[in-house]
Amino acid sequence: MLRLFVACEFDEPSVIEGLTRFQEKVLGGFSGIKLVEPNNMHFTLAFLGDQQEEGLSLITRALGKIRFQAAQIGLRGTGAFPSLRNPRVIFVSAANGADWLSGLASQVRENLSKEGVWYDRTPFSPHITLARVKRTEPGLYRELTPHMDDDFGSISLDTVRLKKSSLTPAGPVYESLFELHAHE
């Protein structure tokens, strides 16, 4: 079985530095929070969960039909799922370009459905996970609310990747299995 997801990744050093600074400054003092490693930050377009290796050809065929142009995405504001008062996931939001991401996620999901590939049907929300909250932390809400409108810069997205996630005690390790580049 392969644990899979479809994602857009980025590598703008200044943006990654800003997100890492936020993680360390605002979230680093809480022991019940697991920070996402900078090299694991991404937008998840579809979570496919555990898939049989034999199903990879269906998945890559579905992804190969996607057509998209590269886009600039602005990152602004932090938030939490399910809420700031009861956070389980802490994230930064896509501001400018959120519609582009939603359209791309719709294409991915529609093509997976046409090929009969299972994926998590949770509605798409354009965000980058920064941390997972393992246990309730007093004072976290107070730390997060001043950053709900912080500007983290913009990133360029031009590739969709099928990622394999291997869960380890130190955290997930991601490996790219397939990628599709933007059309000009």
C-alpha positions as CSV (number, residue, x, y, z in Angstrom):
1,M,0.0,0.0,0.0
2,L,1.1,3.5,-0.8
3,R,-0.1,6.6,1.2
4,L,-0.5,9.2,-1.5
5,F,-1.6,12.8,-2.1
6,V,-1.5,15.3,-5.0
7,A,0.2,18.6,-4.2
8,C,1.8,21.8,-5.4
9,E,5.1,22.6,-3.7
10,F,7.2,25.7,-3.7
11,D,10.9,26.6,-3.1
12,E,11.1,30.4,-2.7
13,P,13.7,30.8,0.1
14,S,12.5,34.1,1.5
15,V,8.9,32.8,1.9
16,I,10.1,29.6,3.5
17,E,12.3,31.6,5.9
18,G,9.3,33.8,6.8
19,L,7.1,30.8,7.5
20,T,9.9,29.1,9.5
21,R,10.4,32.3,11.5
22,F,6.6,32.4,12.3
23,Q,6.7,28.7,13.3
24,E,9.7,29.3,15.7
25,K,8.6,32.6,17.1
26,V,4.8,32.0,17.6
27,L,4.5,28.2,17.8
28,G,7.9,27.0,19.0
29,G,7.3,27.5,22.7
30,F,4.4,25.0,22.8
31,S,5.3,21.4,23.5
32,G,2.1,20.0,22.2
33,I,2.6,21.2,18.7
34,K,4.4,19.4,15.9
35,L,5.9,21.8,13.3
36,V,5.9,20.9,9.6
37,E,9.4,20.7,8.2
38,P,10.1,23.5,5.8
39,N,10.9,21.0,2.9
40,N,7.4,19.4,3.5
41,M,5.3,22.6,3.1
42,H,2.9,22.3,0.2
43,F,-0.7,22.8,-1.0
44,T,-2.6,19.5,-0.9
45,L,-5.0,19.4,-3.9
46,A,-6.3,15.9,-3.1
47,F,-5.5,13.3,-0.4
48,L,-5.7,9.8,-1.8
49,G,-4.9,7.9,1.4
50,D,-3.7,4.3,1.1
51,Q,-3.7,3.1,-2.5
52,Q,-2.6,-0.2,-4.1
53,E,0.6,0.1,-6.1
54,E,-1.3,-1.4,-9.1
55,G,-3.5,1.7,-9.2
56,L,-0.7,4.1,-9.9
57,S,-1.3,3.9,-13.7
58,L,-4.9,5.1,-13.2
59,I,-3.7,7.9,-11.0
60,T,-1.0,9.1,-13.3
61,R,-3.4,8.8,-16.3
62,A,-5.9,11.1,-14.5
63,L,-3.2,13.6,-13.5
64,G,-1.7,13.6,-17.0
65,K,-5.0,15.0,-18.4
66,I,-4.8,18.2,-16.3
67,R,-4.1,21.4,-18.1
68,F,-3.0,24.5,-16.2
69,Q,-0.9,27.6,-16.4
70,A,1.7,28.7,-13.8
71,A,0.5,31.1,-11.2
72,Q,1.7,33.5,-8.5
73,I,0.0,32.8,-5.1
74,G,0.0,35.3,-2.3
75,L,0.2,33.9,1.2
76,R,-1.6,36.0,3.8
77,G,-3.0,35.3,7.2
78,T,-2.9,32.4,9.6
79,G,-5.8,30.3,10.7
80,A,-6.6,26.9,12.3
81,F,-8.9,23.9,11.6
82,P,-11.4,23.4,13.0
83,S,-11.1,26.8,14.7
84,L,-8.7,29.2,16.3
85,R,-10.1,28.4,19.7
86,N,-9.9,24.6,19.2
87,P,-7.0,24.2,16.7
88,R,-5.8,20.8,15.4
89,V,-4.1,22.2,12.3
90,I,-2.4,25.6,12.1
91,F,-2.0,27.0,8.6
92,V,-1.3,30.0,6.3
93,S,-3.9,30.9,3.8
94,A,-3.6,31.5,0.0
95,A,-4.9,35.0,-0.6
96,N,-4.2,36.1,-4.2
97,G,-4.5,33.0,-6.4
98,A,-6.9,31.1,-4.1
99,D,-9.4,30.8,-7.1
100,W,-6.6,29.4,-9.3
101,L,-5.7,26.8,-6.7
102,S,-9.4,25.8,-6.2
103,G,-9.8,25.4,-10.0
104,L,-6.7,23.2,-10.2
105,A,-7.9,21.1,-7.2
106,S,-11.3,20.7,-9.0
107,Q,-9.5,19.5,-12.2
108,V,-7.4,17.0,-10.2
109,R,-10.5,15.7,-8.3
110,E,-12.7,15.5,-11.4
111,N,-10.0,13.5,-13.3
112,L,-9.4,11.1,-10.4
113,S,-13.2,10.5,-10.2
114,K,-13.4,9.8,-13.9
115,E,-10.7,7.1,-13.4
116,G,-12.5,5.7,-10.4
117,V,-9.7,6.6,-8.0
118,W,-10.7,7.1,-4.3
119,Y,-9.8,10.4,-2.7
120,D,-10.9,12.2,0.5
121,R,-14.0,14.3,-0.4
122,T,-13.3,17.0,2.2
123,P,-14.0,20.3,0.5
124,F,-10.8,21.9,-0.8
125,S,-9.4,24.8,1.3
126,P,-6.3,26.5,-0.2
127,H,-3.8,26.5,2.7
128,I,-0.3,25.4,3.7
129,T,-0.2,23.4,7.0
130,L,2.5,24.9,9.4
131,A,1.8,22.7,12.4
132,R,-0.4,20.0,14.0
133,V,-1.7,20.4,17.5
134,K,-1.3,17.2,19.4
135,R,-2.8,18.5,22.7
136,T,-4.6,21.6,23.8
137,E,-2.2,24.4,24.6
138,P,-3.3,27.3,26.9
139,G,-2.4,30.6,25.4
140,L,-2.2,29.4,21.8
141,Y,-5.3,31.4,20.7
142,R,-3.8,34.5,22.2
143,E,-0.6,33.9,20.2
144,L,-2.3,33.2,16.9
145,T,-4.9,36.0,16.7
146,P,-2.5,38.9,16.0
147,H,-1.2,37.0,12.9
148,M,-4.5,36.5,11.1
149,D,-3.5,39.1,8.5
150,D,0.3,38.7,8.3
151,D,1.7,38.9,4.8
152,F,4.1,36.0,4.0
153,G,4.9,37.0,0.4
154,S,4.1,35.2,-2.8
155,I,5.2,32.0,-4.4
156,S,5.2,30.6,-8.0
157,L,3.4,27.4,-8.6
158,D,4.0,25.6,-11.9
159,T,4.1,21.8,-11.1
160,V,1.6,19.3,-9.8
161,R,3.1,16.3,-8.1
162,L,1.8,12.9,-7.0
163,K,3.5,12.4,-3.6
164,K,4.1,9.3,-1.5
165,S,4.1,9.8,2.2
166,S,6.0,7.4,4.5
167,L,5.2,8.0,8.1
168,T,8.2,7.7,10.5
169,P,8.6,8.5,14.2
170,A,10.5,11.7,13.2
171,G,7.7,12.8,10.9
172,P,6.5,12.1,7.3
173,V,9.0,11.6,4.5
174,Y,7.7,12.6,1.0
175,E,8.8,11.2,-2.3
176,S,7.6,12.4,-5.7
177,L,6.2,9.6,-7.9
178,F,4.9,11.7,-10.9
179,E,4.9,15.3,-11.9
180,L,3.1,17.5,-14.4
181,H,4.3,20.9,-15.5
182,A,2.3,23.9,-16.4
183,H,1.4,24.5,-20.1
184,E,2.5,27.8,-21.6
